Amino acid sequence: MHLFDDVLRGVWALLPPQPDKEAAYSPSLCAPDGEKDRILFRSDTAYELGGGGKPSVCGVLYGDTPGQRDRVLLYGPDLAEIRADSPFAHITLVQLREQTAEEAYYEQLKNVGFTVFQVYPEGYLIRISPSAGKELVRVAKTAVAGKTPLSFMNVGCSLIREFKKHEEAAFVQTVFITKPDFDYTALSDLTARARSITDALRHTLETGDLDCAACKMKPICDTVEGLRELHFRKEQMQ
C-alpha cells in the first residue's frame, strides 16, 4: 500500500535540495543511552527544541525511502550550534517490507510506530504528543559542551537502530529541521493529513463501520485511492 505517497511528496518538496548535514546509519554513531525515567531540570538545560512557543512538528511516515538506505538528514544548525530555544521538526520515514494484505500492513504500522517512544539518548530528553503532532526536546548543557558534543547524527542513528529491531522496517530515514525560516506550518498540515490517513485505515479495519454518509473519515477516504479500494472490498465482503 502507498497511502502516504502524496504526503511524502509534499514533505520532500518543502525541504531544500541539499541537507546541511547527512550521515549514513552506523551503530558506531549512536548516542550514549540515557535512563528511561530521567529528569532534566530547566537549570541544567541549554535550550528546548520546539520550546518557548517555537514551532514544533513530528511524525512517522511510511513509504519508499530515497536511495533505499538508512540515513540521517539535518536541515539547519546542529545541536552544538544552537544557543536558545529553537523551532524544530522531526520526521521519520520508514519503508516497510512488502505485504499484500491490508491487515498485515496495518499491523506493521502499529508495531513500528511506537519505536519513537523507546529512544533515550543521554542529555536529550524527548517529549512527544502524538495527537498534536509535536515533539519537544530538552537538551542538557553537558550534552553540547566539550570536544565531542552530541549531534543530531548521533540521535538519528540511535532512533534508526531502534527501528531496525523490527523486522518489518526495511529502510529508515530520519530528518531533523531547525531552520528558522522553514515552513513549519505547511509541514504540520502534511503530518496532520498522515495521521488522518492512519486513523481512517484503523477505522475501516477495526470498526467495520462502512456507513460513509455518517462517517467523519469520508473526506480522507475520498481523496486517498488505497483507502477507497479497501473500503469497497470490505463492503463487498459484508
DOTOR-976965 format. One record per residue (C-alpha): residue in one letter; y, z, x. Coordinates in Angstrom, 3 decimals. Layout:
% DOTOR-976965
+---------+----------+----------+----------+
: residuo :        v :        w :        u :
+---------+----------+----------+----------+
:       A :        Y :        Z :        X :
...
+---------+----------+----------+----------+
END
This chain:
% DOTOR-976965
+---------+----------+----------+----------+
: residuo :        v :        w :        u :
+---------+----------+----------+----------+
:       M :    0.000 :    0.000 :    0.000 :
:       H :    3.518 :   -0.771 :    1.187 :
:       L :    5.547 :    1.286 :   -1.254 :
:       F :    8.219 :    2.257 :    1.260 :
:       D :    8.910 :   -1.124 :    2.853 :
:       D :   12.315 :   -1.589 :    1.200 :
:       V :   13.367 :    1.918 :    2.221 :
:       L :   12.272 :    1.298 :    5.806 :
:       R :   14.183 :   -1.958 :    5.987 :
:       G :   17.258 :   -0.100 :    4.789 :
:       V :   16.837 :    2.616 :    7.420 :
:       W :   16.461 :    0.171 :   10.310 :
:       A :   19.471 :   -1.805 :    9.034 :
:       L :   21.641 :    1.321 :    9.286 :
:       L :   20.660 :    2.034 :   12.889 :
:       P :   22.357 :    0.397 :   15.890 :
:       P :   20.360 :   -2.336 :   17.675 :
:       Q :   19.533 :   -0.059 :   20.608 :
:       P :   18.951 :    3.705 :   20.755 :
:       D :   20.836 :    5.873 :   23.223 :
:       K :   17.523 :    7.268 :   24.431 :
:       E :   13.898 :    6.315 :   23.907 :
:       A :   10.608 :    7.712 :   25.169 :
:       A :    7.012 :    6.699 :   24.660 :
:       Y :    4.910 :    9.571 :   23.414 :
:       S :    3.329 :   11.617 :   26.146 :
:       P :    1.754 :   15.077 :   25.819 :
:       S :    3.424 :   15.990 :   29.113 :
:       L :    6.839 :   15.622 :   27.452 :
:       C :    6.129 :   18.079 :   24.641 :
:       A :    8.434 :   21.072 :   24.353 :
:       P :    7.116 :   24.558 :   25.122 :
:       D :    5.674 :   26.128 :   21.985 :
:       G :    7.573 :   28.976 :   20.354 :
:       E :    6.402 :   31.584 :   17.886 :
:       K :    5.944 :   30.643 :   14.238 :
:       D :    7.833 :   33.598 :   12.755 :
:       R :   10.509 :   33.998 :   15.389 :
:       I :   14.140 :   34.774 :   14.546 :
:       L :   17.116 :   33.193 :   16.292 :
:       F :   20.291 :   35.172 :   15.760 :
:       R :   23.642 :   33.460 :   15.482 :
:       S :   24.843 :   35.257 :   18.611 :
:       D :   22.013 :   33.596 :   20.565 :
:       T :   22.649 :   30.166 :   19.032 :
:       A :   24.540 :   27.420 :   20.873 :
:       Y :   25.112 :   25.424 :   17.666 :
:       E :   23.433 :   24.242 :   14.499 :
:       L :   22.356 :   20.693 :   13.808 :
:       G :   23.413 :   19.971 :   10.244 :
:       G :   25.210 :   23.324 :   10.115 :
:       G :   28.808 :   24.224 :    9.395 :
:       G :   28.992 :   21.875 :    6.446 :
:       K :   27.991 :   18.852 :    8.561 :
:       P :   25.728 :   16.149 :    7.072 :
:       S :   22.001 :   16.767 :    7.233 :
:       V :   19.243 :   14.300 :    6.311 :
:       C :   15.491 :   14.330 :    6.862 :
:       G :   12.434 :   12.527 :    5.615 :
:       V :    8.929 :   11.330 :    6.402 :
:       L :    8.380 :    7.666 :    5.569 :
:       Y :    5.162 :    5.660 :    5.559 :
:       G :    4.780 :    2.057 :    6.654 :
:       D :    4.296 :   -0.232 :    9.641 :
:       T :    5.758 :    1.066 :   12.908 :
:       P :    7.670 :   -1.479 :   15.032 :
:       G :    5.589 :   -2.365 :   18.065 :
:       Q :    2.546 :   -0.419 :   16.821 :
:       R :    3.176 :    2.502 :   19.193 :
:       D :    4.136 :    6.160 :   19.263 :
:       R :    7.700 :    6.824 :   20.401 :
:       V :   10.816 :    8.994 :   20.069 :
:       L :   14.247 :    7.449 :   19.425 :
:       L :   17.675 :    9.094 :   19.700 :
:       Y :   20.954 :    7.728 :   18.398 :
:       G :   23.862 :    9.867 :   19.592 :
:       P :   24.254 :   12.788 :   22.012 :
:       D :   21.199 :   14.675 :   23.237 :
:       L :   20.816 :   18.442 :   22.814 :
:       A :   22.441 :   19.403 :   26.138 :
:       E :   25.430 :   17.132 :   25.392 :
:       I :   26.311 :   18.729 :   22.039 :
:       R :   28.860 :   21.534 :   22.134 :
:       A :   29.339 :   22.523 :   18.474 :
:       D :   27.742 :   22.211 :   15.036 :
:       S :   26.816 :   18.561 :   14.609 :
:       P :   25.807 :   16.106 :   11.888 :
:       F :   22.090 :   15.495 :   12.055 :
:       A :   19.362 :   13.257 :   10.698 :
:       H :   15.674 :   13.288 :   11.497 :
:       I :   13.410 :   10.558 :   10.133 :
:       T :    9.726 :   10.255 :   10.988 :
:       L :    7.842 :    7.028 :   10.333 :
:       V :    4.067 :    7.295 :   10.024 :
:       Q :    1.760 :    4.297 :    9.914 :
:       L :   -1.362 :    5.352 :    8.057 :
:       R :   -4.763 :    3.865 :    8.644 :
:       E :   -5.605 :    1.261 :    6.036 :
:       Q :   -7.053 :    2.478 :    2.745 :
:       T :   -7.827 :    0.252 :   -0.217 :
:       A :   -7.862 :    2.957 :   -2.909 :
:       E :   -4.537 :    4.378 :   -4.113 :
:       E :   -6.095 :    7.829 :   -4.476 :
:       A :   -7.124 :    7.792 :   -0.803 :
:       Y :   -3.651 :    6.627 :    0.209 :
:       Y :   -2.038 :    9.455 :   -1.724 :
:       E :   -4.388 :   11.998 :   -0.155 :
:       Q :   -3.316 :   10.722 :    3.257 :
:       L :    0.347 :   11.226 :    2.330 :
:       K :   -0.334 :   14.796 :    1.252 :
:       N :   -2.401 :   15.658 :    4.323 :
:       V :    0.097 :   14.245 :    6.805 :
:       G :    3.319 :   15.262 :    5.056 :
:       F :    3.026 :   18.995 :    5.768 :
:       T :    2.984 :   18.404 :    9.523 :
:       V :    6.774 :   18.789 :    9.819 :
:       F :    6.381 :   22.463 :    8.878 :
:       Q :    3.935 :   23.131 :   11.717 :
:       V :    6.093 :   22.440 :   14.782 :
:       Y :    7.835 :   25.357 :   16.538 :
:       P :    9.491 :   24.284 :   19.806 :
:       E :   10.795 :   27.184 :   21.883 :
:       G :   14.532 :   27.644 :   21.311 :
:       Y :   14.621 :   25.113 :   18.460 :
:       L :   14.432 :   26.791 :   15.043 :
:       I :   13.780 :   24.291 :   12.224 :
:       R :   14.564 :   24.948 :    8.572 :
:       I :   13.638 :   22.220 :    6.097 :
:       S :   14.449 :   21.816 :    2.412 :
:       P :   12.112 :   19.010 :    1.226 :
:       S :   13.576 :   18.842 :   -2.285 :
:       A :   17.114 :   18.425 :   -0.926 :
:       G :   16.061 :   16.193 :    1.956 :
:       K :   17.838 :   18.370 :    4.519 :
:       E :   16.834 :   19.723 :    7.913 :
:       L :   18.922 :   22.336 :    9.718 :
:       V :   18.172 :   23.344 :   13.289 :
:       R :   19.429 :   26.315 :   15.269 :
:       V :   19.428 :   25.541 :   18.978 :
:       A :   19.257 :   28.510 :   21.333 :
:       K :   21.742 :   28.861 :   24.158 :
:       T :   18.850 :   29.299 :   26.561 :
:       A :   17.270 :   26.008 :   25.412 :
:       V :   20.211 :   23.874 :   26.534 :
:       A :   21.079 :   25.766 :   29.726 :
:       G :   19.702 :   25.376 :   33.232 :
:       K :   18.475 :   22.395 :   35.218 :
:       T :   15.910 :   21.189 :   32.667 :
:       P :   17.431 :   21.679 :   29.207 :
:       L :   15.496 :   20.887 :   26.066 :
:       S :   15.775 :   17.264 :   24.899 :
:       F :   15.093 :   15.513 :   21.621 :
:       M :   12.464 :   13.603 :   23.615 :
:       N :   10.591 :   16.907 :   24.060 :
:       V :   10.949 :   17.932 :   20.417 :
:       G :    9.917 :   14.483 :   19.213 :
:       C :    6.798 :   14.430 :   21.359 :
:       S :    5.821 :   17.863 :   20.021 :
:       L :    6.120 :   16.513 :   16.496 :
:       I :    4.131 :   13.369 :   17.282 :
:       R :    1.405 :   15.460 :   18.929 :
:       E :    1.053 :   17.440 :   15.712 :
:       F :    0.953 :   14.303 :   13.544 :
:       K :   -1.686 :   12.752 :   15.804 :
:       K :   -4.037 :   15.612 :   14.987 :
:       H :   -4.525 :   13.875 :   11.630 :
:       E :   -6.953 :   11.002 :   11.871 :
:       E :   -5.003 :    9.311 :    9.049 :
:       A :   -1.994 :    8.804 :   11.343 :
:       A :   -2.433 :    5.617 :   13.345 :
:       F :    1.077 :    5.498 :   14.860 :
:       V :    4.072 :    7.813 :   14.652 :
:       Q :    7.719 :    7.157 :   15.494 :
:       T :   10.347 :    9.855 :   15.065 :
:       V :   14.093 :    9.202 :   15.020 :
:       F :   16.892 :   11.692 :   15.706 :
:       I :   20.502 :   10.839 :   14.838 :
:       T :   23.560 :   12.837 :   15.966 :
:       K :   26.208 :   10.100 :   15.984 :
:       P :   29.439 :   11.436 :   14.444 :
:       D :   30.277 :    8.090 :   12.804 :
:       F :   26.825 :    7.318 :   11.389 :
:       D :   26.486 :    6.639 :    7.636 :
:       Y :   24.536 :    9.769 :    6.707 :
:       T :   25.284 :    9.284 :    3.000 :
:       A :   23.552 :    5.905 :    2.932 :
:       L :   20.571 :    7.335 :    4.815 :
:       S :   20.386 :   10.249 :    2.381 :
:       D :   20.267 :    7.798 :   -0.522 :
:       L :   17.345 :    5.986 :    1.114 :
:       T :   15.346 :    9.146 :    1.746 :
:       A :   16.008 :   10.272 :   -1.835 :
:       R :   14.530 :    6.992 :   -3.032 :
:       A :   11.475 :    7.569 :   -0.834 :
:       R :   10.967 :   10.989 :   -2.412 :
:       S :   11.233 :    9.404 :   -5.858 :
:       I :    8.567 :    6.853 :   -4.948 :
:       T :    6.238 :    9.628 :   -3.787 :
:       D :    6.917 :   11.589 :   -6.983 :
:       A :    6.151 :    8.520 :   -9.103 :
:       L :    2.894 :    7.931 :   -7.220 :
:       R :    1.898 :   11.573 :   -7.724 :
:       H :    2.818 :   11.400 :  -11.416 :
:       T :    0.679 :    8.314 :  -12.009 :
:       L :   -2.361 :    9.601 :  -10.112 :
:       E :   -2.309 :   13.284 :  -11.049 :
:       T :   -0.971 :   13.500 :  -14.594 :
:       G :   -2.397 :   10.346 :  -16.146 :
:       D :    0.674 :   10.145 :  -18.390 :
:       L :    1.348 :    6.420 :  -18.761 :
:       D :    3.811 :    6.532 :  -21.654 :
:       C :    6.604 :    4.551 :  -19.998 :
:       A :    9.023 :    4.978 :  -22.886 :
:       A :    9.107 :    8.748 :  -22.337 :
:       C :    8.633 :    8.843 :  -18.564 :
:       K :   11.523 :    9.670 :  -16.237 :
:       M :    9.744 :    7.761 :  -13.444 :
:       K :   10.135 :    4.409 :  -15.214 :
:       P :   13.253 :    3.303 :  -13.251 :
:       I :   11.353 :    3.765 :   -9.992 :
:       C :    8.123 :    2.123 :  -11.168 :
:       D :   10.086 :   -0.857 :  -12.485 :
:       T :   11.520 :   -1.592 :   -9.043 :
:       V :    8.521 :   -0.875 :   -6.768 :
:       E :    5.876 :   -3.574 :   -7.082 :
:       G :    2.964 :   -1.466 :   -5.870 :
:       L :    3.695 :    1.240 :   -8.418 :
:       R :    3.825 :   -1.253 :  -11.286 :
:       E :    0.462 :   -2.706 :  -10.307 :
:       L :   -1.075 :    0.759 :  -10.050 :
:       H :    0.336 :    1.697 :  -13.447 :
:       F :   -1.129 :   -1.404 :  -15.104 :
:       R :   -4.580 :   -0.786 :  -13.580 :
:       K :   -4.556 :    2.833 :  -14.725 :
:       E :   -3.514 :    1.762 :  -18.210 :
:       Q :   -6.363 :   -0.743 :  -18.462 :
:       M :   -8.872 :    1.936 :  -17.466 :
:       Q :   -7.896 :    4.224 :  -20.322 :
+---------+----------+----------+----------+
END
